[in-house]
């Protein structure tokens, strides 16, 4: 990885792209430290200190992760990239259900551009809703787990102040979308993925130093060793794939022969990526969020949800439900993102076949069989990785300070691997060492 970056900086145009990407990342992190108008910055810091002493806010952990810690600082980039991720997932799910979107997806670049435009509109709508919810929870003190009154965070709670906060955070999300597209067009890698990577990686130094300050050097080095072991495991599994061999028959068109080549279909062990973890976390947040916003924490059902799904995230019940949801969503997402029948039809159309398997329906059944078998270890791996921060809660007394959570490692390693692959592919285009040299 380091060799690829060193060689890239020696190439003028790649160096320009890397420096442009790093500049956008710096701008993105600067925006994560500019407070929203109407918010008392000193009051926010006081509330954060009190909340961390009480065990942190597990309810907003995922959203705060994707915002790089900007959410609980209530900055202009408080929403982070989460509205865009949510809208992208929604559009991807709707593509399977709505024929019009499915037709757009098959139209190529023009259809993809149209779907991207719909994603932007939905992102702004979701940003308005989320900004309104954050403003409301900040005003009543629920954003910091009732660690301090809302007047400490937002002294002037007029309608104009709330509207200003909502507009500012929504505009911040729009700017983040623009920055991500700039990286995609003029930088290296996928812009949105790079910004997510920046948000997650930015919290590592603070969290590691917090562990050292509270637990000492021994625990600090144990956490580092665990993190390195997890990174190695994630790299190994993320790179693992089952290659289905495909042979294309020769075809005579005029006086020329086409086909006769062999290739393969790469089926990754973790075909779903980090999406099942996001789905499962979001689904578990919904009951706790309903209790918090409705003020039903003292009632029977509300008290049970508050104790088992909101506060005690290290309980056996929470871990079992979380693990089962991750496995379920792994199979669900793979089922909607990879269609064996469509792949089999395309292979048959172009004269391709799997050796020993008849074309058409038998090929689709074989692909579905293989996909189901490799999704099982992939889903179990996701569940185990996601439970690491919850287990760390019992070991280090605060999972919010454990930097190597499952979602964090999956994002950092996944984006890092994809970015290095893009750099290496561009280096090969410029420095080809084949028979021509």
Phi, psi and omega in degrees: 000312181294325178297319179298317179294320180297317178293326180294322180289343177276346179263120188306310184290324176291323177298319178297318179295318180295316179294323177296317179297316179297322178297319177295321179297322178295316178299319180298318180288329177296319179296335180284358180240007178262115184294152176288140177303136180097354182258136177275105185298317180297322177294322178298315180297322178295317179295321179297318180298315179295318181295318180295327176293331180272002177110003177082177180246096181289338184298319183257020184300315183292315180296320179294327177297312183287345176265002180069030182083002183285337183298308183284353171268349182052060179259180183292338176256032185299325182284339180062215183263001187300317178301322179292319178299314181298315181293324177297317179295317180299314179296324179293321177290320181292334178300327180285330187267319186264119182300325181298316179292324178296321178294320177297321180298326183274356181278357179090217187295321180295317178293320178298320178297322179293317178296322177299321178294317176299321179297321179295315179299316180294325178299316180295320178297315178294324179296321178297316179296313182291322178296321177296318179295318180295319178298319180293316180291329177290324180291323181266003176086357182289339181298329180252029177064033181058030178285342179205158179292153181297332180294338177291325182275311181239091184299315181259104186259044179279167179297323179297319180295316179296317179298320178297318179297316181295314181297319182295314181291324176295317177297324177298319177296320178297320178295321179297318176302316181296317179298319179297319179290328176297318178296316180299320184280319190239357182245210181244132175087180177280124187301313182295320178296320179297320180292322175297315177304315180298317181298316183288313184293333182295338183271346183302309182301315181297316181292321178295317180293327177296320177295318179297317182293325185266331186244346179097175185292323183299310178297324179301313181289329176296318178296318178299316180296318177298319180297317179295320178296319179293321178298316178299317179296315181295317178299316181299313183286320181295331179274346183286139180205153174258121182262115178271115182292139179230129179247134178253128182287153178286140177230137178263117176242104187072238180250013182242145180260133179238154178087207183077010181262163177236140179216198180208158174258114180278117176253110182287149176296317175258075184291333186272346181068220183267358184301315180302324179294319179295315178301310183297317179297315181297319181294323179286337179284334187300308180301318180293324179293321178298318180295318183293317182286330181272349181068033183259021185294340182267350179278172184301301182291322179294322179293322180294316179294319181297322182281327187259333184243346182251308186268313184267069180286354176263008179284157182296322180298313180299315182296318181295314180297317180300314181296315181297319179296321179296315179298316180298312183290334175297313178293320181297313184290321177297322181296325182269342183264340179231116182254103181301323181295320179294318178296317179297319179296318179295320178297316181295323181297323184259014175079024180262152178205155175270126182306126180088355181238131179290148180289158179094227185299317177302324178295317179298318179296321179294315179298319178295322178296313180294318181297320179296319182293320181277342178287331179301303178297327178296318180290321177295321177298317178299316180298318180293316180298320182291335181278350183303311179295330178289322175292325179296335177300321178285332182276322187244005174069002178198101179291338179293339178264001180271112189283335188263055175288163184301313181297318181298312183295317180300318181290310184298312182292315181299311180294320179300315180296316181295321180294317179296322177298319179294320178297315181295322179295321178289327175294321179294327178293328183265335181231066183283123181251068181244205184286351179281346183258000000 
